């Protein structure tokens, strides 16, 4: 009955009281205010009602904010387009959602108050802090008011170190506007725990209660702003004194600060031989040679790192890493954009030359982004043959150079970040001005149709200005913005990837998902590394050296009592599985039998391959990345099943362990005794001598008094065990 009355009232009377042109420009005095607008204030649709809809969940993806809406009522996701929401509420459905004569009979109130059946349940009650502004807005004639622009919000506390689980924290949010007004908007802020099992949030009371120890994130959302709240709870009851822990640089200062707050004891430093194996694999992708000095002083470790960074092996390995990031591989498809083998090799060689010459990463990025020409001859132009269309190019560019998943803004404003559809399609408009063939050139008539307007999107800098209409190639402006010193994404994106390369886990994880709702585990450390990177000319080697010489990098991967569960605060080193190319080369080095890769010259190493599409059963078995998509997904913690099966009993090893001319065969032919052979394989594969316990174990099956040739089968089994053990297939 109430529904019938509401509809009849809105239809017969309400529409006559609504003036679509009414702007009702009454101003609100500048200055601080608190809570919802007062009785005499005009309700601001954008700053008062849209946040309320978000707080109540009305415009969430599972409700009216979904792509098709719900119940013939569609709102933009989290209020991304307020004017479209206004039209949906006031003008659609014949204006029946608001009743100007009897505001409380409006469907906009009747539904969430559940006077009329509502799938979302009861969200409003008569006289509550949300119902009153909504009804007052309808009484005021439901004007579209946008009296001021939000500039930022401040959350108190933004970071909290609690004493123990169960502690309650009261949250407060203050909004700052461009007219100088400051408002307490806690009642309009939605609070959501990243892990609801770890933090219990009462959004109405604005409180959070932590259920367990560790680091936890609560997201505060008001209007377009999303801010993370970090809550730290010590892991143990015992205070950990880390005052004597070595601090070699700012990396250690920041890591130890967090370990102290969480009361996490660090693992001890590794010995020199372990450090040598770790750093050699991390910087060159190769096992250390037996003749390389290890050094026993910290200063000697610095010389060791400098030597590795200056090596050609470093160039090969980090060219491979950049080639994976940039998805360099040949692909031939007559119906799609293609990358020729010549183009893939040209791009790979160009990257190698840039690393060899020490060119700054900012200059490398600028050259790639603004490239034109024949991709088979000019490597950087190959970047524009990796994606099949301009929209995929936008996704690719922003993931690689901004570590931002802007693809979420293709269909709607990004629900968890600042990016809008205009940002996405404005950047896509730039890439639409290029031909997509072997020769990359400007295409003046190229355009990108904006899905909201049905018209050609204007070229736009993400989060910034629209470029002049006469601009033919907007990529230069984008490259200028991207590589500017004040850009908050570019330097952090690559520094975070360098950190993961050495430490096994990004400060932001996943590494291509930078957003305010996915904060870094050590925000201050990421900021400092990025600034240091910029100040040193975007030098990749400098940042790698800084990380490598920290005591944090030099810690053992073996946990100690109290830090066993730590997987992100670096109290101990992460055990990193060797990349497929590195593992393939390591197996070849230990066995002394080279592998053949396609038509490459014999002896070519896997890390030197210039085309990710070169055929190799070995690399496929070991799980190499298909560079059609991102290679930055987290590997399975148990490893790919195919790799394990082939290592266990496949031709990858079985046909090579005892091969004629291989290491084992040569050692047997020179009449080395069995235990000498065992010790050599330990040194070559693991960079250490076997322990007494290991010698005793091996001696159960090998008779050192008998010729090695008569025990070949047992020795082959031993070699197999060495190249399949966790100590060999991981860096630790």
N, C-alpha and C positions, 0 to 999 in steps of 0.2 A: 504493500500500500504506500509506504514511504517513497519507494522508487517511482511509482506512478505519479505521486504528488510532485516529486522533484522534477520529473520530466515535463509535466504539464505546466508547472510554474515557469521553468526555464524557457519553454517554447512560446507560451502565450504572453508572458509578461517580460521575462528577463532580457530578451534580445532587444527590446525597445529601450532599455536603460543603458545599453552598452554603446559607447562611441569608440570605434576602432582608432580614431585619430587622436583620442585623448592622451596627452603626455603628462598632464598634471605636474608641472615642473616645480613643485614645492621643494625647497632645499632643506638640508639638514645641517645645522651648525657644525663647523669643523671642531675637532677635539675628540678626546677619548670618550667612548660610551661602552656600556657593558650590557651583555645579554641581548634579547630580541628587541626589535624596534618598539618605541613607546607608542601610546595611543595616538599622539599627534603627528607621528612620522608617516611619510609615505613608504610603503613596503617596497623594497628594492627587489625586483624579480630575480635578477642575476645573482645578487649577493646574499639574499635572504631565503628565497624560495628554492632556487636550484640546489644549494647546499642541503636544505631540508629534505628534498627528494632523495638526494644521495644518502644522507644519514639514515633515512627510513628504508633504503634499499629499492625505492621505486624505479630508479633508472639503472639498476644493475643488470648485468648480462642475463641473469636468470629470470628477470622480470621484464618490465616495459622497455628496458635498455637493450634488449636483444635485437638482432638484425631485423626481425619482422615484428617486434613488439609483442604485446600480449593482450588479448581481448579487444582487438581493433584499436588499441591505444599504444602508440610508439613514442618513446622519449629517446633523446640522444644518450649514448653511453656515458654515464657519470656527468651528464649535463654539458657535454662538449660543445654543443651548438645551442645556446640559450634561446636565440630568436626562433629557431625551428621548434623548440619545445613550447615556446609561447604560442605559436600558431597552432600547434597540435592541441593545446589545452583550451585556448580561447576561441579559435576560429573553426576548427574541425568539428565534425559531428553536429553541424548546424548551430554551433555555439552552446550546445546543451550541457557541456561539462561545468559551466559556471552559471549561477542564477543570481543576477544582480539585485533582484527584488527580495529574494530570501536566500542569502548566502549559505546558510546552514543546510539548505536543500540542494546545493550544488553537488553534482556527481563527484567532483574533485574532492569534496569533503565526505560525502555519504559513503563512498566506496572504502577509503582507508579507515574510516570510523566504523565500518561494517554495519551501518544501518541498511546498506544494500550488500548482498553477498559479494565477498571479495576474496579471490584466490590467495592473496598475500596475507590474509588474516587481519587482525585489528592493529592498526598502526597509529591511529589518533584517538584521543578521547576528548570529550567536551571540556574546554577550558585549559587544556595542557599547553605547554610552551610552544608546540608546533601548530596546534589547531588555531590558536588566536591570531598569529600573523597571517595565516592562510585566509581565514574568514575576513580579517580586516582588509586584506588586499582585494578581495572580491567586493567588499562594501565600498572601497575606494574607486571601483570601476575597472578593476583588473588591468591597470596600466602596465605597459612595458617600461620599467624603470631600470636604468643602469647609471646610477648617479655618480659612481666613482669606479676606478679600476683597482683591482687587487694587485699589490706589488709583491707582498711576501707574507708568510705566516711564521710565527715563532712558537715553538712547542717547549713547554717547561714540564719536566726536565727533558732535554734532548738526549741526554746520556746519563745513566744512573748505575752506580755500583751498589747493589743491594747487599745486605749482610747475610741473608740466608733465604732458602725457598720459603714461600708463604708470606713474604713481606708485601704489603699493599702499597701501591704508588698512585697518587692522585695526579692526573694530567690536566694541563691547561693550554689552550691555544689562543693566541692573539693575532689578529689580522691587521695588516698595515695597508693603507690605501694611498692612491696618488694625490689625494687632496689633503693629506696629513692626518686623516682620521685614523684612530687606533681603536679597535673593538675586541672585546672578549667574545670569541665565537666558539667556545668549547661546546656549547649546547648544539651547535650546527656541525660539529666535526664528527666524522665517522672514524672509529678506532678499530683496527683489525689486527689480530696477532698473526704473524707469519706462520707460527706453529701453535694452533689452539690447544694442543695437548701440553705445551710447555708454559703458556701464558694464558690466564683467564682474564678476558677483558669485559668490563661492563661499560658499554658505550654511553648509556644514559647517565650513569654516575661518573663517567670519565675516570675509571680506576682500572688498574692492572695488577694482577696477583701472579707472581711467578711460581710455577709448580716444581721446577727442578733447576739444578745448577747449570752454568754455561752462559753463552751469549745468545740473547734472544732479541727479536725485532718486532716492534709494534708499529703499524703504519697509521699515521694520522692524515686524513683526507678532508680538506675543506675547499670547496669550489674546484679550481684547476690545480691547486697546490697539493702535493703529496710529500710528506716528510717522514723519514724513519726515526723511531725512538729506540735507542740501544739500551738494553738492560743487561747488566753483567751480574752474575751470581757466582761467588767463589766455588771452586770444585771441591775443595777440602776445608775442614775446620781449622787446620793448622796454618799459621802464617809462614810463608816461604820467604826466606831472606836471600835476595838475589843481588845484594850490594857488591859482592865480590865477583859476580859473573862478568867475564870479559866483554868489553864493548869496543869493537874496532871502528865502528862508524854509526851513523844515525839509524841504520837498519836495526842494529842491536838495541839502541835506546828505545825505539818504539816497540819492538817485539818484547823486550824484557818488561816494559811498562805494563803491557797487557798480561803477561805471565804472572806478574806480581799481583795484579788486581784479581786474577782468577785463581791465585795460589797454586799455580802449576809448576812443579819442579822441572827444570830442563835436563835433558840427557847430556852426558859428557861429550867432549870433543872427540872426533875420530883421530886415529893415528895417521901418520903421513902417507902411508901406503894406501889406506882407504881413501884419503883425500885426493891422492893422485889419480886413482881410478875414477873417482866420482867426477872430478873437474875435467879430466881428459875426455870422458864420455860426454859430459854436458857441453863442452865447448867445441869439440871436434868430431863427436860421433864415432870415435875410435877407441879401442882398448889401448892402454899405455904400452909402449915398448919396454922391454925388460931393462934396457940400458938407461932409461931416463932417471935422472937423480930425483929423489923425493924431497930432500931438504928437511930440516928439523926445526927451523925458525920461521916465525910469521913472515919476516922479510923475504925469506926464500920462497915462501908460497906466493908472494906478490910477483917475484921474478918468474915463477912457474906460470902463473896466470897470464902475465904479459907475453911470454913466449908462445903460449897456446893461442892467444888472441891475434898474434902477428902471423900465425901459420897459414899456409894454403889450405890445410885441413879445416880450419875454422871457416874459411871462405866457402868451401864446398858444403859444409854442414849447415851453415846459416842461410846459404842460398837455397838449400833444400827446404828449410823451415819457411822462408819467405815464399818460395814457390808453392808450398802447400797452402799457405795463407791466401795467396793470390790465385789459387786453383789452376796452376799452369799445367795443361795437358792438351794434346791434340785430340780433336774430335771432328769427324767428317759426317755430315748429314745434309743431303741435298735440299732438304726442306727447312733447315734451320741455319742459324749462324754457325760458322765453322771456324775451328782453329787448326791450321795446317801444322804438320810436324815441324816445318821450318820456322813457323811463327812461335811455337812453344819453345824451341831451342833458342831462338833469338831473344825472347824475353828472359829466359833462364840465364843466358850468357850476359845479358845487360845487367841483371841483378848481381851476378857474380862480380862484374867489373865495378859496380858501385860499392860493394862491400870491400873489394880489394883496395880501392882508392880512398876508402874512408869517407864517402859522401854522406852528409847528414840525412837522416830519415825524412826530415821535412822536405828537403829538395827532391829526394826520390819520389815522395808522394805527389809533389807538385808536377813533376815530369810525367808521371803515370796518368794523373787525372786530366792533364791538358794535352795528351798525346793525340796526334793525327799521323796518317801516312800508311805505308804498306806494312802490315803487321809481320809479314815474313822477312822483312829486312830491318824494321825498326821495332825492337822488342816491346817497348812500353805500349804501343798501339794494340798489342795483343790483349791488353786488359779489357778492351771493349768487344772482344769476341768471346769472352768467357760467359756472358749472360745472354739469354736468348731475346730479351726485349728490354725496353727502357725501364719498366717497373722492376723487373728482376735486377737490372743494373743498379737501381737506387737501393734495393735491399742489400746487394753485394757491397756497394761503396760504403754504406753506413755501417755494416757489420765489420768490414775490414778496417776502415780508418777512424771510425767513431766508437766501435764496439757497442753499437746501439741497434736494437732490432726495430728499426723504423717501419718494417713491413706491416706491423700492427696498425699503422696509421693509413694504410691503403684504403680500407673500407670505412673507418671511423677514427676519430681522434684516439690516440694511444691511451688505453685505460690506466696504465701504470706509469706513464711518463709525460713529458711536456709536449711531445710532438703531435701536431695536428694534421688533418688531411691536406690542408694547404701546404704544410711543410713537405709532406711526401710527394704530392703531385707537382709542387713547385720545383723540386729537385729533379723529378722525373722529366719535367718539361725541358730541362737542360740536356738530358741524355737523349731526348727525342729529336734533338737537332743534329744527330750523328747518323751516318750510314752504318749499317750493321753487316759488314762484309769484310773480306780480306783487307781492303783499303778503307781506313777510317778517315772520313772527311765530313765537313759541315754540310748539313742538309737544311737549307733555309726554310723549306716548307714543312719540316717535321713538327709535330705537335702532340701534346698529351691531353686527352679529354678528361676533364675533372668530373668524377661521377656525380657530384652534387649539383653542378651547374649545367652539365651537358655541353660545355664550351671548352675551348682550349685553355689549359691552366697557364697562369703567368709564371715565369721563372722566378724562383724565390730562394733566398738563403734560409736554411732551416732555423726556425726561431727568430728570424730577422726580417730584412726588408725584401720587397718585391723589386726585381731588376727592371730597368727601363724597357719599355715595350719594343724599342728598336734594337735591343741586344740580340746579336746573332749567336754568340757562343758565351754562355754564362759560366762555363767551367773555370775560367780564370778567377772570376769573383768568388766562386765557391772554394777554390784552392787557397785563395788569399785568406778567406775567413777560417777555413779549416786549420791551416798551419800557423795562424796568428798565435803569438805567445800567450794571449789571454784565453785561447780556446780551451774549454774545460774537458774536452773529450780526446782530442788527437794524441797528445803526449801520454795521457794516462792509459789509453788503449794499448799502445805498444809497450809501455813500461810494464803493464800488468801481464802481457804475454811473455816478456823477457823474464819476469819474476817466476811465472809458472814453468818456463823452460828449465830454470835451475832448481826451483823449490818444489815442483810437482803439483802445485795447486795455486791458482790465481788469488791475489788479494780480493779481487771480484771474481766470482765464479757463478755461472759460466763466464768465460772471458769475453764473449761477444754480447753480453747482456747488461751493459751499464745503464742504470736508472736509479732514481732516488729510492725506489722500493726494493732495491737489491744492493745495499751499501757494502762497502769494502769491509773485510774483517779488521783491517787496520787503516782507517781513513787518513789519519795524519801521515802515516808512512807512505801511502800511495801519493798523497799531495807532494811530499818532500822529494820522492824519487822522480816525479814528473817535473818539478821545478828544477831539480839538479840536471835532469836530462836536457831540458831546454837551455839552461845556462851553459851547458857543455856542447852546444851546437847540435843537439839531437843525435849524439854519438852513441850508437848501439853498444860499441865495445866498452865505453865508459860505464854505462849502467850495469852491464854484465859483470864488469870487474868490481864495481861497488858491492853488488850482491855476493859475488864469489868470495870476497875477502872478509865478509862479516862472520862473526862467530856463530850466527844463526845458521848460515849455510854449512858451517863446519861441524855441526852437531851429529852425533850418532843417530842412526835410524832405529836403534833398539830403544824401546821405551823403558822408563824406570818406574818404580812404584809411585803412583799418583798421576802419571801423564799417559797411561795406557789408552785412554779413550779419546785423547786429543787428536783431531783430524784436521784442524785449521789454524791453530795458534802457534805452530812451529816450535813446540817444546822439544820435538825430535824431528829428524828429517823424514820426509815422505819417501817410501820406496817407490821408485818410478820404473815402470816397465820400459825396456828399451824399445825405441821406435822400430817398426818392421825393417826399415832400411839399415838401421844401426845393428840390429840383431843379425840380419843376414850377413853383413860384413864381418861381424864378430865371429860368427860360425865359420865363415870362410878363412879368417885369420887363424883361428885355433886349429882347424882341421888341416890348414895348408893346402886347401883345394879351392880354386876360384870358381865362382859361378858365372854363367853366361847370361847376359840380359839382351834379349832381342838380337839385333844386328850390331850392337855396340862392340867396340874393340875388346879383345880378350884382356882381362885384368881391370876393366872398368868396375868401379865400386858402386854399390847401390846408392850411396849418398851423392854420387856424382851424376846420376841419370838426369838428363835435361828435359825429359818429357815424362810426365806422370802416367802416360798411357802405354809406355813401352812394356811389351809382354814379359811377364815373369811369374811362373808358377810359384816359385819360392816366396816372392813378395806377397802374392795373393794368399798363400797359405799362412804367412805370418801376419796377415791382417792389414795390409797397406790401405790407406784411405783412397776412396774413389773421389777424385777432386771435382766431380760434377757439382757436389755440394760442399758445405763447410767440413773441414777436417778437425774441428775443435770440439767435437762431442767427447764426453767423458768415456774412456774405455771401460769395458766390463772389468770389475774387480777380480774376476776369476779367469779372465783371458778368453779369447775366442776358442770355441770348442775345436774347430778345424785345426788351429795351430797346435793345440795340445795333442790331438790325435796324431798329427804328422810328426811332431817331435817324439811322441811315444813310439811310433812304429811306422814311419813313412820314409819315402825315398829321399826326402830332404836331408836326412842324416845317414840312413842306413847305407846308401850307395856311396857315401863320401868318407865315412870314418876310417875305413881301412883301405881306401883307394890307393892304387899304385902311385908313388910320388908324393903322397900326402905326408903330413907331419909324422903320424904314427908309423907309417911305412918306412920313412927315412930313419927314424930313431931306431927301429928294429934292425934295419939294414946295417947300421953303424955299431951294432952289438952293444947298445946301451942296456944296462940291466933294468929289470922291471921297475924298481923303485925310483931310479933316476928318471925314467920316462914319466912316472906318476908326478914327481916333483916338477918337471918341466911343464906339464899340462896345468898344474896348479898355478905356476907362475904366469904362464901365458894367458890363461883364461880368467883367473881370479886375482892376479897381481899379488900373490902371497904364497908362502910356503905352506904345505899341509901341516896341521897340528899333529902332536904325538898321537892323539886319539884317532885321528884320521889315518895315520900311517898304520896303526895297529889294526884298524878295520880293514884296510886294503890288504894288509899282509895275511889276512885269513884266506884270501883267494889267490894271492900271487906268491910264488916262491922266488925270493930274490936270488936264490942260488942256482936257479934254472934259467936257461936262455929265454929271452923275451919272445923269440920266434915261436917257441913251443907253447907260449901262453897268449898268442895273438887274440884269440877269441875273448879271453877274460879282459885283456887290455882294451879291446874294442868296447866291451860293456862299460868299462871304467870311463873311457872317453865320452861315451854316450851320457853317462850320469853327470859328468862335469858340464857339458853344454846344454843340459836340460834342467839343471838345478836352479832354484830361485836366486841364488847368489850370482849366477851368471846372467840370467835373462832379465835382471833388474839392475838399476843403479841405486845404490843405497848409501 
